[in-house]
Amino acid sequence: MKKYLFIDGPLGGGGAERVLIDILRNFDYSQYSVDLCLLCPGGPLEKEIPEQVNVIHLWPSYTLSFRLANHLSKDLGINCLLKKKLRDKLEDKYDVVISFLEGMPLKLHALSGLHGRHYSWVHCDLFKFPYEAAQFRKGEELKMYEQMDAVICVANNTEKSFHKRFPGLQTTTRVIYNPIDFEKICQMADKENIINKLFTVVVIGRLTPPKKIDRVVRLAARLKQENILDVQFQIIGEGELRNELEEQIRELAVTDMVSLLGFKQNPFPYIKAANILLSSSMAEGFGLVICEAMVLGVPVMSTETDGPREILQNEYGLLCQHDDESIYQAFMQMYTNADLRRSFVDKAKKRVENFRVENTVREIYKL
C-alpha cells in the first residue's frame, strides 16, 4: 500500500486548507495510506478530516517549546529543536511526502530528513506577495525548495510567479489545479435555504491585508453616495483586520449595507443565495471560491490577479483592475445587466468541469 504524508499548519478556514480536506475526502483508502502532520490542533476544519487519516500533531498548541524552537530556527538558524520534534513524531515510512503550504510546512518538510519522493505545494503569488519569507533566513527558502523532487503550483500564473521569485531554482515545477468537489458543494449548499430581499454580493476570505476587504467597504460607500440602496454585502471570514474593518464600516456609514458574518463552516448556502460573488484580493494563486461559485451558478466578479485571470479569462466572469473606480464600474456592469450575469453563468458551467476533484486526486496518485 502506497503511503503518503501531508504536512500543514493548523487547519484554519482558508482556501488552501479546504483544498486539502477535499483531497483527503476523495482518496481511495483501500489503495493508499495517509498520515497528516499538523503543527498543532484546533483549526476549524480539523473536524472534517476523514477518519481513515492518521493525524499527527507536533505540538499540543503554540506552547513555549514551539515558540522557542521557532525563534531559534527563524532568527538564529538553529534547527536542532525542530529536527528533534520531527524525529520524535514521524516514522520514516513514507513513499510520498507533501508539504501542502508555503512557509513553516515547507521548513518542517525540508528538515524532516524523511526518505521517499518529496513535493511542495505553492498556492499563491510568492513574487508579488512573499508573505512566508519572514519564516526563513537569507537563502534558506530556496535551498529548501531545492530539496524537493518537484514544486507543485496550483495555476500556470502561480508557476510563472514562483520562477520570478526563485529564478535560479533547479527543481522541477508543474501545475496541478486545485480541486472542486462538485457533489460536496451542491449537497452543502442545500443544507440551508437563505432568502435575500436585496441584491446580494457575497465576499469570502480571511480578513487579512491580501484580501483587501476594505475595497468592498468603499464600494458600498460609493453606492450609497450614488443612492443605490438595494444592495447588501455579506463578508464571510475571520481575521486580524476585523476591528479595523468594523471601524471603517462605521466611519463610512454603511452598517446597513455591509455585514461581517465571521467564519462559516458551511459558506455554500450564502454563495448559492447571492446575486454575485466578488473577489477583491490583491493576490490570488488560484481562487478556489471562484470555482465554487461557478459550480453553484453564481456569476463572479474579481480583481485581476493570477488565479482569477486564468480561471475567468474575462469570458467566464468579469475581471477588473484594482483601483476603486474600476471596481465600481465593473460592479455596475454586473448590477445593471442581468443578461451579462446569465451569460457568465452559462459559460462557467463548462469551464469549471476542468477542476473536478477526481482529476486532481488522480494526479496526486501519480506522484
C-alpha positions in Angstrom: 0.0 0.0 0.0 1.4 3.4 -1.0 1.9 5.7 1.9 1.5 9.5 1.9 2.5 12.1 4.4 0.9 15.6 4.1 2.4 18.4 6.2 0.4 21.5 7.0 -0.1 24.2 9.7 -3.3 24.1 11.8 -6.3 23.7 9.6 -7.7 27.2 9.6 -10.6 28.3 7.4 -8.7 29.3 4.3 -8.9 28.1 0.8 -5.7 26.0 0.8 -6.9 24.2 4.0 -10.3 23.5 2.4 -8.5 22.1 -0.7 -6.5 19.7 1.4 -9.7 18.5 3.1 -11.4 17.9 -0.3 -8.3 15.9 -1.5 -8.4 13.8 1.7 -12.1 13.2 1.4 -11.6 11.8 -2.1 -8.6 9.5 -1.5 -9.1 5.8 -2.1 -8.1 4.4 1.3 -8.3 0.8 0.1 -5.3 1.5 -2.0 -3.5 4.3 -0.2 -2.5 5.1 3.4 -2.4 8.8 4.5 -0.8 10.5 7.6 -1.4 14.2 8.2 1.2 16.1 10.2 -0.2 19.3 11.6 1.7 22.0 13.6 -0.9 21.9 16.3 -4.6 21.1 16.8 -7.5 23.4 16.9 -8.2 24.7 13.4 -11.9 24.9 12.5 -11.6 22.4 9.6 -9.9 19.7 11.6 -13.2 18.0 12.4 -13.7 17.4 8.7 -10.6 15.2 8.3 -11.7 11.7 7.2 -11.4 9.1 9.9 -9.1 7.0 7.7 -6.4 9.7 8.0 -3.9 9.3 10.9 -3.4 12.8 12.3 -0.1 13.7 14.0 0.2 16.9 16.0 3.7 18.1 16.5 2.8 20.4 19.4 -0.4 20.5 21.6 -0.7 24.2 21.0 1.6 27.2 20.4 3.5 26.3 23.6 6.7 27.8 24.9 8.6 24.9 23.4 7.2 25.6 20.0 7.9 29.4 20.3 11.5 28.6 21.4 12.0 26.2 18.5 10.6 28.6 16.0 12.7 31.5 17.4 15.9 29.6 17.2 15.2 28.5 13.7 13.8 31.7 12.2 16.1 34.2 14.0 19.3 32.3 14.6 19.3 29.5 12.1 19.4 26.8 14.8 17.1 24.0 13.7 18.0 21.3 16.3 14.7 21.6 18.3 12.6 21.4 15.2 14.5 18.4 13.9 14.2 16.6 17.2 10.5 17.1 17.3 10.1 15.8 13.8 12.3 12.7 14.6 10.2 12.0 17.8 6.8 12.3 16.0 7.4 10.9 12.5 8.3 7.5 11.3 10.5 7.1 8.2 8.0 5.0 6.3 6.5 7.1 3.5 6.6 6.8 -0.3 5.5 10.4 -0.8 5.9 13.4 1.4 4.0 16.6 0.6 4.2 20.0 2.3 0.9 21.4 1.4 1.5 25.1 2.3 4.3 27.6 2.0 6.3 28.8 5.0 6.5 26.6 8.1 5.1 23.4 6.5 7.9 23.7 3.8 10.5 24.2 6.5 9.3 21.2 8.6 9.3 19.1 5.4 12.8 20.0 4.4 14.1 19.4 8.0 12.4 16.1 8.4 15.1 14.0 6.8 12.5 11.5 5.6 13.1 9.2 2.6 10.6 8.9 -0.3 9.6 11.4 -3.0 9.2 15.0 -1.9 6.8 17.6 -3.2 5.8 21.1 -2.0 2.6 22.9 -2.9 2.5 26.7 -3.8 -0.9 28.2 -3.6 -0.3 31.9 -4.1 1.8 34.5 -5.9 5.0 34.5 -4.0 6.6 37.1 -6.2 4.0 39.8 -5.6 3.2 38.8 -2.1 6.0 36.9 -0.3 4.1 36.5 2.9 6.1 33.4 4.0 9.6 35.0 3.6 9.9 36.0 7.3 9.9 32.4 8.2 13.3 31.9 6.6 16.8 33.2 6.9 18.6 34.5 3.8 18.8 31.9 1.1 17.2 29.2 3.2 13.9 29.0 1.5 15.5 28.5 -2.0 17.7 25.7 -0.6 14.6 24.0 1.0 12.7 24.1 -2.3 15.8 22.6 -4.0 15.4 19.5 -1.7 12.1 18.8 -3.4 11.6 16.4 -6.3 9.1 18.9 -7.7 7.2 22.0 -6.7 3.5 21.9 -7.4 1.8 25.2 -8.3 -2.0 25.5 -8.4 -2.1 27.5 -11.6 0.0 28.4 -14.6 0.4 32.0 -13.5 1.3 30.9 -10.0 4.1 28.8 -11.5 5.4 31.8 -13.5 5.4 34.0 -10.4 7.3 31.3 -8.5 10.0 31.3 -11.1 10.3 35.1 -10.9 10.7 34.8 -7.1 13.3 32.0 -7.4 14.9 32.4 -10.8 17.9 30.2 -10.0 15.8 27.2 -8.8 16.8 23.9 -10.3 13.9 21.9 -9.0 11.2 20.9 -11.5 7.9 22.7 -11.2 4.5 21.6 -12.6 0.8 22.6 -12.3 -1.9 20.7 -10.5 -5.1 22.7 -10.3 -6.9 23.0 -7.0 -9.8 20.5 -6.9 -13.5 21.3 -6.9 -15.7 18.7 -5.2 -19.0 19.2 -7.1 -21.0 16.7 -5.0 -20.0 18.1 -1.7 -20.6 21.8 -2.7 -24.1 21.1 -4.0 -25.1 19.0 -1.0 -23.8 21.6 1.5 -25.4 24.4 -0.4 -28.8 22.8 0.1 -28.5 22.4 3.8 -29.8 25.9 4.5 -32.3 27.9 2.5 -31.2 31.6 2.6 -33.6 34.2 1.1 -32.2 37.6 0.4 -34.6 40.6 -0.2 -31.8 42.8 -1.6 -29.3 42.4 -4.4 -26.7 40.4 -2.6 -22.9 40.4 -3.1 -21.0 37.7 -1.1 -17.3 38.0 -0.4 -15.4 35.1 1.1 -11.9 35.3 2.5 -9.8 35.9 5.6 -9.9 39.4 7.0 -6.2 39.9 6.2 -4.3 42.5 4.1 -4.0 40.5 0.9 -7.8 40.0 0.6 -8.4 43.8 0.5 -11.8 43.7 2.1 -11.5 47.5 2.6 -12.2 47.9 -1.1 -15.6 46.2 -0.6 -16.5 48.7 2.1 -15.5 51.6 -0.1 -17.6 50.2 -2.9 -20.6 50.1 -0.6 -20.0 53.7 0.4 -19.8 54.8 -3.2 -23.1 53.0 -4.0 -24.7 54.8 -1.0 -23.4 58.1 -2.3 -25.0 57.3 -5.7 -28.3 56.5 -3.9 -28.1 52.8 -4.9 -29.5 51.4 -1.7 -30.9 48.0 -2.7 -27.5 46.2 -2.4 -26.1 44.3 0.6 -22.6 42.9 1.0 -22.1 39.7 3.1 -18.5 39.2 4.1 -17.7 35.7 5.3 -14.4 35.1 7.0 -12.4 36.0 10.1 -9.0 37.6 10.7 -6.7 40.2 12.1 -8.4 43.1 10.4 -11.9 42.7 11.9 -11.7 45.6 14.3 -10.2 47.9 11.6 -12.9 46.9 9.1 -15.7 47.4 11.7 -14.4 50.9 12.3 -14.2 51.6 8.5 -17.8 50.4 8.1 -19.0 52.8 10.9 -16.9 55.7 9.6 -18.3 55.3 6.1 -21.8 54.9 7.4 -22.5 51.6 5.6 -23.5 49.4 8.6 -26.9 48.9 6.9 -25.1 47.6 3.7 -22.1 45.6 4.9 -22.2 42.7 7.3 -19.2 40.9 8.7 -20.6 37.4 9.2 -17.4 35.8 10.5 -16.1 32.3 9.6 -18.8 29.9 8.4 -18.2 26.2 8.5 -20.6 25.9 5.5 -20.5 29.1 3.4 -22.2 27.4 0.4 -25.8 28.4 1.1 -24.7 32.0 1.3 -22.9 31.7 -2.1 -25.9 30.0 -3.7 -28.3 32.7 -2.5 -26.1 35.6 -3.7 -26.5 37.5 -7.0 -22.7 38.0 -7.4 -19.6 36.6 -5.8 -16.9 39.3 -5.5 -13.2 38.7 -5.0 -11.3 41.9 -4.1 -7.9 40.4 -3.4 -4.6 41.9 -4.4 -3.1 38.4 -4.9 -4.7 35.0 -5.5 -2.9 31.9 -6.6 -6.0 30.1 -7.7 -9.2 31.5 -6.3 -11.0 28.4 -5.0 -14.2 30.2 -4.0 -14.5 31.5 -7.6 -14.8 28.0 -8.9 -17.2 27.1 -6.1 -19.5 29.9 -7.1 -19.3 28.8 -10.7 -20.5 25.3 -9.6 -23.5 26.9 -7.9 -24.4 29.0 -10.8 -23.4 32.3 -9.3 -21.7 34.9 -11.5 -18.3 36.1 -10.5 -16.6 39.4 -10.5 -12.9 39.6 -9.4 -10.0 42.0 -9.3 -7.4 40.8 -11.9 -4.9 38.5 -10.1 -3.1 35.4 -11.3 -5.7 32.7 -10.4 -8.9 34.5 -11.3 -7.3 35.7 -14.6 -6.5 32.1 -15.5 -9.9 30.8 -14.4 -12.2 33.5 -15.7 -10.3 34.9 -18.8 -12.9 37.7 -18.9 -15.2 35.2 -20.6 -16.4 33.1 -17.7 -16.6 36.0 -15.2 -15.8 39.7 -15.1 -12.2 40.9 -14.3 -11.4 44.4 -13.3 -8.4 46.5 -12.2 -7.6 47.1 -8.5 -8.5 50.8 -8.2 -11.8 51.8 -6.6 -13.2 53.4 -9.8 -12.6 50.2 -11.9 -14.2 48.1 -9.2 -17.2 50.4 -9.1 -17.6 50.4 -12.9 -17.3 46.6 -13.1 -19.8 46.2 -10.3 -22.3 48.5 -12.1 -21.9 46.3 -15.2 -22.9 43.2 -13.2 -25.6 45.0 -11.2 -27.4 46.5 -14.2 -27.0 43.8 -16.8 -28.9 40.5 -15.9 -28.1 39.2 -19.4 -24.4 39.5 -18.7 -24.7 37.7 -15.5 -26.7 34.8 -17.1 -24.1 34.6 -19.9 -21.3 34.2 -17.4 -23.2 31.5 -15.5 -23.9 29.5 -18.7 -20.3 29.6 -19.9 -18.9 28.9 -16.4 -20.7 25.6 -16.2 -18.4 24.1 -18.9 -15.2 25.9 -17.7 -15.4 24.6 -14.1 -15.6 21.0 -15.3 -11.8 21.2 -15.8 -11.3 21.4 -12.0 -13.2 18.4 -10.8 -11.6 16.8 -7.6 -11.3 13.4 -9.3 -8.8 14.9 -11.8 -6.6 16.4 -9.0 -6.6 13.2 -6.9 -5.5 11.1 -10.0 -2.5 13.5 -10.5 -1.5 13.1 -6.8 -1.7 9.3 -7.1 1.0 9.6 -9.9 3.5 11.4 -7.7 
